[in-house]
């Protein structure tokens, strides 16, 4: 991996009262009715590592984001039958991070909680420290409408923020790609120690790239990353530049208590990236 010298001058938680997210036992989170749908069975609960009993594959991804427990039950009305899962995380940022990893590239979004999206047979949404997933057994307009009504009722039953994590506001608004925000719980770009990294997709002309940002009050993330790449001297300057075979040119800098930078940084986006790095206010 080739190291590039970058100059500082250039970069110069239903119906009725809401259930409080952190206080309710998981079995109490799914009410007997969701819109027109009636719960047809007792609520099943899986806590901590018990998630592996419920999910065949993928449970580890939930745990990376601070999974606490999940409540699940079947609801039905007429010919419509839906499985409702409500996953709880330690923090809203964990729920939102997991959600962004599940969201497709071009989602059919719905206005539920912070955000939601629907497909033919499922609907996912995030609100506060909850990630909700509704899965239907069949398709059709009645089922689709039932899922959306149930999801809105469920989101209304739980307290929690309906705003994205605040750190996303630190990214520039211009040239953003829609629905491209993400949170990497660990190993951003496959790099050890780059944990809890926020990123946002952008496009200038025909070139797509990604900006990233992470809290790094002691500078340890940038130092570790630099040491892995053999760029310790550049880390002392508070910035690194790396040519990656999969991600193109990666630039990173430390500003105040943050490490920030860009992935796939070609000539078209470098003025935009340099301006962000130079004007970023910790």
DRENDO-1510 file (C-alpha; in Angstrom, 1 decimal, always signed):
<recs>
REC; n; res; u; v; w
REC; 1; UNK; +0.0; +0.0; +0.0 .
REC; 2; UNK; +1.5; +3.3; -1.2 .
REC; 3; UNK; +1.6; +6.2; +1.3 .
REC; 4; UNK; +0.9; +9.7; -0.2 .
REC; 5; UNK; +2.3; +12.8; +1.4 .
REC; 6; UNK; -0.5; +15.3; +1.9 .
REC; 7; UNK; +0.4; +18.9; +2.7 .
REC; 8; UNK; -1.3; +20.8; +5.5 .
REC; 9; UNK; -1.6; +23.8; +3.3 .
REC; 10; UNK; -3.7; +21.7; +0.8 .
REC; 11; UNK; -5.9; +20.2; +3.5 .
REC; 12; UNK; -5.4; +23.7; +5.3 .
REC; 13; UNK; -39.9; +4.1; +22.2 .
REC; 14; UNK; -49.3; +2.1; +20.0 .
REC; 15; UNK; -52.3; +3.1; +21.4 .
REC; 16; UNK; -52.4; +4.9; +24.7 .
REC; 17; UNK; -49.3; +6.2; +26.7 .
REC; 18; UNK; -45.9; +5.5; +25.2 .
REC; 19; UNK; -43.8; +2.8; +26.7 .
REC; 20; UNK; -40.4; +4.1; +27.9 .
REC; 21; UNK; -37.7; +2.5; +25.9 .
REC; 22; UNK; -35.3; +1.6; +28.7 .
REC; 23; UNK; -37.8; +0.7; +31.4 .
REC; 24; UNK; -40.3; -1.7; +30.0 .
REC; 25; UNK; -39.7; -5.5; +30.1 .
REC; 26; UNK; -39.3; -6.8; +26.6 .
REC; 27; UNK; -42.5; -8.9; +26.8 .
REC; 28; UNK; -44.5; -5.7; +27.4 .
REC; 29; UNK; -43.3; -3.9; +24.3 .
REC; 30; UNK; -45.7; -5.7; +21.9 .
REC; 31; UNK; -49.4; -4.8; +22.6 .
REC; 32; UNK; -52.4; -7.1; +22.0 .
REC; 33; UNK; -53.4; -5.1; +18.9 .
REC; 34; UNK; -51.5; -3.1; +16.3 .
REC; 35; UNK; -54.0; -1.2; +14.2 .
REC; 36; UNK; -56.5; -3.8; +12.9 .
REC; 37; UNK; -54.2; -6.7; +13.6 .
REC; 38; UNK; -54.6; -8.9; +16.7 .
REC; 39; UNK; -51.8; -10.7; +18.4 .
REC; 40; UNK; -52.4; -14.4; +18.0 .
REC; 41; UNK; -49.8; -15.8; +20.4 .
REC; 42; UNK; -47.7; -15.0; +23.5 .
REC; 43; UNK; -44.8; -12.7; +23.0 .
REC; 44; UNK; -41.5; -14.6; +22.7 .
REC; 45; UNK; -38.4; -12.8; +24.1 .
REC; 46; UNK; -34.7; -13.4; +23.4 .
REC; 47; UNK; -32.1; -11.6; +25.5 .
REC; 48; UNK; -28.4; -11.1; +24.9 .
REC; 49; UNK; -26.7; -14.2; +23.4 .
REC; 50; UNK; -30.1; -15.8; +23.2 .
REC; 51; UNK; -30.6; -14.0; +19.9 .
REC; 52; UNK; -28.5; -16.8; +18.3 .
REC; 53; UNK; -31.5; -19.1; +19.1 .
REC; 54; UNK; -33.8; -16.9; +17.1 .
REC; 55; UNK; -31.6; -15.8; +14.1 .
REC; 56; UNK; -29.9; -18.3; +11.9 .
REC; 57; UNK; -26.9; -16.2; +11.0 .
REC; 58; UNK; -26.6; -12.5; +11.4 .
REC; 59; UNK; -27.0; -12.3; +15.2 .
REC; 60; UNK; -23.4; -11.2; +15.6 .
REC; 61; UNK; -24.1; -8.1; +13.5 .
REC; 62; UNK; -26.8; -7.1; +16.0 .
REC; 63; UNK; -24.5; -7.6; +18.9 .
REC; 64; UNK; -21.9; -5.3; +17.3 .
REC; 65; UNK; -24.4; -2.5; +17.6 .
REC; 66; UNK; -25.2; -3.1; +21.3 .
REC; 67; UNK; -28.2; -5.5; +21.1 .
REC; 68; UNK; -30.1; -5.9; +24.3 .
REC; 69; UNK; -33.2; -8.0; +23.6 .
REC; 70; UNK; -35.9; -8.7; +21.0 .
REC; 71; UNK; -39.7; -9.3; +21.5 .
REC; 72; UNK; -41.5; -11.2; +18.7 .
REC; 73; UNK; -45.0; -12.2; +18.0 .
REC; 74; UNK; -47.5; -13.0; +15.2 .
REC; 75; UNK; -50.3; -10.7; +14.4 .
REC; 76; UNK; -53.3; -11.4; +12.1 .
REC; 77; UNK; -56.4; -9.8; +10.6 .
REC; 78; UNK; -58.5; -11.7; +8.0 .
REC; 79; UNK; -56.1; -13.2; +5.5 .
REC; 80; UNK; -53.2; -11.0; +6.7 .
REC; 81; UNK; -50.6; -12.5; +9.0 .
REC; 82; UNK; -47.5; -10.7; +10.0 .
REC; 83; UNK; -44.5; -11.5; +12.2 .
REC; 84; UNK; -43.5; -8.4; +14.3 .
REC; 85; UNK; -40.0; -8.2; +15.8 .
REC; 86; UNK; -38.9; -5.3; +18.0 .
REC; 87; UNK; -35.1; -5.2; +18.7 .
REC; 88; UNK; -33.8; -3.1; +21.5 .
REC; 89; UNK; -30.3; -1.6; +21.7 .
REC; 90; UNK; -28.3; +0.1; +24.4 .
REC; 91; UNK; -28.3; +3.4; +22.6 .
REC; 92; UNK; -30.3; +5.0; +19.7 .
REC; 93; UNK; -27.1; +5.3; +17.7 .
REC; 94; UNK; -26.8; +1.5; +17.8 .
REC; 95; UNK; -30.3; +1.0; +16.5 .
REC; 96; UNK; -29.8; +3.5; +13.7 .
REC; 97; UNK; -26.4; +2.0; +12.8 .
REC; 98; UNK; -27.9; -1.5; +12.5 .
REC; 99; UNK; -30.8; +0.0; +10.4 .
REC; 100; UNK; -28.5; +1.7; +7.9 .
REC; 101; UNK; -26.7; -1.6; +7.4 .
REC; 102; UNK; -30.0; -3.3; +6.6 .
REC; 103; UNK; -31.4; -0.6; +4.4 .
REC; 104; UNK; -31.2; -1.3; +0.6 .
REC; 105; UNK; -29.4; +1.1; -1.8 .
REC; 106; UNK; -32.6; +2.5; -3.3 .
REC; 107; UNK; -35.3; +2.1; -0.5 .
REC; 108; UNK; -39.0; +2.6; -0.7 .
REC; 109; UNK; -39.1; +4.9; +2.3 .
REC; 110; UNK; -41.9; +5.3; +4.8 .
REC; 111; UNK; -42.3; +8.1; +7.4 .
REC; 112; UNK; -42.1; +6.0; +10.5 .
REC; 113; UNK; -39.9; +6.9; +13.5 .
REC; 114; UNK; -36.5; +8.3; +12.3 .
REC; 115; UNK; -36.9; +6.5; +9.0 .
REC; 116; UNK; -38.4; +3.3; +7.6 .
REC; 117; UNK; -38.5; +1.4; +4.3 .
REC; 118; UNK; -40.8; -1.2; +2.9 .
REC; 119; UNK; -40.4; -4.0; +0.4 .
REC; 120; UNK; -42.8; -6.7; -1.0 .
REC; 121; UNK; -42.9; -8.7; +2.2 .
REC; 122; UNK; -41.3; -6.7; +5.0 .
REC; 123; UNK; -41.1; -3.3; +6.6 .
REC; 124; UNK; -38.2; -2.1; +8.7 .
REC; 125; UNK; -38.0; +1.1; +10.8 .
REC; 126; UNK; -35.9; +2.7; +13.6 .
REC; 127; UNK; -37.0; +4.9; +16.5 .
REC; 128; UNK; -35.0; +5.7; +19.5 .
REC; 129; UNK; -33.1; +2.6; +20.7 .
REC; 130; UNK; -35.5; +0.3; +18.7 .
REC; 131; UNK; -35.2; -1.4; +15.4 .
REC; 132; UNK; -38.6; -2.8; +14.2 .
REC; 133; UNK; -39.1; -5.4; +11.6 .
REC; 134; UNK; -42.4; -6.7; +10.2 .
REC; 135; UNK; -42.5; -9.7; +7.9 .
REC; 136; UNK; -45.6; -10.8; +6.0 .
REC; 137; UNK; -46.4; -14.4; +4.9 .
REC; 138; UNK; -48.0; -13.2; +1.7 .
REC; 139; UNK; -48.1; -10.2; -0.7 .
REC; 140; UNK; -50.8; -7.9; -1.9 .
REC; 141; UNK; -52.2; -4.4; -1.2 .
REC; 142; UNK; -54.1; -5.5; +1.9 .
REC; 143; UNK; -51.0; -7.0; +3.5 .
REC; 144; UNK; -48.9; -4.0; +2.5 .
REC; 145; UNK; -51.4; -1.6; +4.0 .
REC; 146; UNK; -51.7; -3.8; +7.2 .
REC; 147; UNK; -47.9; -3.8; +7.7 .
REC; 148; UNK; -47.7; +0.0; +7.4 .
REC; 149; UNK; -50.6; +0.5; +9.8 .
REC; 150; UNK; -49.1; -1.9; +12.3 .
REC; 151; UNK; -45.7; -0.4; +12.0 .
REC; 152; UNK; -47.1; +3.1; +12.7 .
REC; 153; UNK; -49.0; +1.9; +15.7 .
REC; 154; UNK; -45.9; +0.1; +17.0 .
REC; 155; UNK; -43.7; +3.2; +16.5 .
REC; 156; UNK; -46.3; +5.3; +18.3 .
REC; 157; UNK; -46.3; +2.9; +21.2 .
REC; 158; UNK; -42.6; +3.4; +22.1 .
REC; 159; UNK; -40.7; +6.5; +23.2 .
REC; 160; UNK; -37.5; +7.6; +21.7 .
REC; 161; UNK; -35.9; +10.1; +19.3 .
REC; 162; UNK; -37.0; +10.5; +15.7 .
REC; 163; UNK; -33.8; +12.3; +14.8 .
REC; 164; UNK; -30.7; +10.9; +13.2 .
REC; 165; UNK; -27.6; +10.8; +15.5 .
REC; 166; UNK; -26.3; +14.3; +15.9 .
REC; 167; UNK; -22.9; +13.7; +14.5 .
REC; 168; UNK; -24.3; +13.4; +11.0 .
REC; 169; UNK; -25.0; +17.1; +11.1 .
REC; 170; UNK; -21.2; +17.7; +10.9 .
REC; 171; UNK; -21.1; +16.5; +7.3 .
REC; 172; UNK; -21.5; +19.0; +4.4 .
REC; 173; UNK; -25.0; +19.1; +2.9 .
REC; 174; UNK; -24.0; +19.7; -0.7 .
REC; 175; UNK; -23.6; +16.8; -3.1 .
REC; 176; UNK; -25.0; +14.2; -0.6 .
REC; 177; UNK; -26.3; +11.0; -2.0 .
REC; 178; UNK; -29.7; +10.1; -0.5 .
REC; 179; UNK; -29.9; +7.3; +2.0 .
REC; 180; UNK; -26.2; +6.8; +2.0 .
REC; 181; UNK; -25.5; +7.6; +5.7 .
REC; 182; UNK; -24.0; +4.7; +7.7 .
REC; 183; UNK; -22.4; +3.8; +11.0 .
REC; 184; UNK; -19.6; +1.2; +11.2 .
REC; 185; UNK; -19.6; -0.3; +14.6 .
REC; 186; UNK; -16.1; -1.7; +14.1 .
REC; 187; UNK; -13.3; -2.1; +11.6 .
REC; 188; UNK; -14.3; +0.6; +9.2 .
REC; 189; UNK; -12.7; -0.1; +5.8 .
REC; 190; UNK; -11.4; -3.3; +7.3 .
REC; 191; UNK; -9.0; -1.4; +9.6 .
REC; 192; UNK; -8.6; -2.6; +13.2 .
REC; 193; UNK; -9.4; +0.1; +15.7 .
REC; 194; UNK; -11.6; +2.2; +13.4 .
REC; 195; UNK; -14.7; +1.7; +15.5 .
REC; 196; UNK; -17.9; +3.8; +15.7 .
REC; 197; UNK; -17.3; +5.6; +12.4 .
REC; 198; UNK; -20.0; +7.7; +10.8 .
REC; 199; UNK; -19.9; +8.1; +7.0 .
REC; 200; UNK; -21.9; +9.8; +4.3 .
REC; 201; UNK; -22.0; +9.2; +0.6 .
REC; 202; UNK; -21.5; +11.9; -2.0 .
REC; 203; UNK; -21.3; +12.4; -5.7 .
REC; 204; UNK; -19.6; +15.1; -7.7 .
REC; 205; UNK; -20.1; +14.7; -11.5 .
REC; 206; UNK; -19.7; +11.0; -12.2 .
REC; 207; UNK; -17.6; +10.3; -9.2 .
REC; 208; UNK; -19.0; +8.8; -6.0 .
REC; 209; UNK; -17.0; +9.0; -2.8 .
REC; 210; UNK; -17.6; +8.9; +1.0 .
REC; 211; UNK; -16.7; +11.2; +3.9 .
REC; 212; UNK; -16.2; +9.7; +7.3 .
REC; 213; UNK; -16.0; +11.0; +10.9 .
REC; 214; UNK; -15.3; +9.5; +14.3 .
REC; 215; UNK; -14.7; +10.7; +17.8 .
REC; 216; UNK; -10.9; +10.3; +18.6 .
REC; 217; UNK; -10.2; +12.5; +21.6 .
REC; 218; UNK; -6.7; +11.0; +22.3 .
REC; 219; UNK; -5.7; +10.5; +18.7 .
REC; 220; UNK; -5.4; +6.8; +19.2 .
REC; 221; UNK; -7.5; +5.8; +16.2 .
REC; 222; UNK; -5.4; +7.7; +13.8 .
REC; 223; UNK; -2.1; +6.6; +15.4 .
REC; 224; UNK; -3.1; +2.9; +15.3 .
REC; 225; UNK; -4.3; +3.2; +11.7 .
REC; 226; UNK; -1.0; +5.0; +10.7 .
REC; 227; UNK; +1.0; +2.3; +12.4 .
REC; 228; UNK; -0.8; -0.4; +10.6 .
REC; 229; UNK; +0.0; +1.3; +7.3 .
REC; 230; UNK; +3.6; +2.3; +8.2 .
REC; 231; UNK; +2.8; +6.0; +8.2 .
REC; 232; UNK; +3.7; +7.0; +11.7 .
REC; 233; UNK; +5.5; +10.2; +10.7 .
REC; 234; UNK; +2.4; +11.5; +8.9 .
REC; 235; UNK; +0.3; +10.7; +11.9 .
REC; 236; UNK; +2.4; +13.1; +13.9 .
REC; 237; UNK; +1.3; +15.8; +11.5 .
REC; 238; UNK; -2.3; +14.9; +12.1 .
REC; 239; UNK; -3.0; +13.4; +8.7 .
REC; 240; UNK; -2.4; +10.4; +6.5 .
REC; 241; UNK; -3.0; +9.5; +2.8 .
REC; 242; UNK; -3.2; +5.9; +1.6 .
REC; 243; UNK; -3.7; +4.2; -1.7 .
REC; 244; UNK; -6.0; +1.3; -1.2 .
REC; 245; UNK; -6.6; -1.4; -3.9 .
REC; 246; UNK; -10.3; -1.6; -3.1 .
REC; 247; UNK; -11.1; +2.0; -2.0 .
REC; 248; UNK; -8.8; +4.1; -4.0 .
REC; 249; UNK; -7.1; +7.1; -2.3 .
REC; 250; UNK; -8.1; +7.4; +1.4 .
REC; 251; UNK; -7.2; +10.7; +3.2 .
REC; 252; UNK; -7.6; +11.2; +6.9 .
REC; 253; UNK; -6.9; +14.0; +9.3 .
REC; 254; UNK; -7.3; +14.7; +13.0 .
REC; 255; UNK; -9.2; +17.9; +13.9 .
REC; 256; UNK; -9.7; +18.5; +17.6 .
REC; 257; UNK; -11.1; +15.4; +19.1 .
REC; 258; UNK; -12.1; +13.8; +15.8 .
REC; 259; UNK; -10.6; +11.7; +13.0 .
REC; 260; UNK; -12.2; +12.6; +9.6 .
REC; 261; UNK; -11.5; +12.1; +6.0 .
REC; 262; UNK; -12.6; +10.7; +2.6 .
REC; 263; UNK; -12.6; +7.4; +0.8 .
REC; 264; UNK; -12.2; +7.1; -3.0 .
REC; 265; UNK; -10.9; +10.7; -3.2 .
REC; 266; UNK; -10.1; +11.4; -6.8 .
REC; 267; UNK; -9.3; +14.7; -8.5 .
REC; 268; UNK; -12.9; +15.8; -8.9 .
REC; 269; UNK; -13.7; +15.7; -5.2 .
REC; 270; UNK; -10.4; +16.8; -3.7 .
REC; 271; UNK; -11.2; +20.6; -3.5 .
REC; 272; UNK; -14.5; +19.7; -1.8 .
REC; 273; UNK; -12.8; +17.3; +0.7 .
REC; 274; UNK; -9.9; +19.7; +1.3 .
REC; 275; UNK; -12.4; +22.5; +2.2 .
REC; 276; UNK; -14.3; +20.3; +4.6 .
REC; 277; UNK; -11.1; +19.2; +6.3 .
REC; 278; UNK; -9.8; +22.8; +6.5 .
REC; 279; UNK; -13.0; +24.3; +7.8 .
REC; 280; UNK; -14.2; +21.5; +10.2 .
REC; 281; UNK; -14.9; +22.9; +13.6 .
REC; 282; UNK; -14.6; +20.4; +16.5 .
</recs>
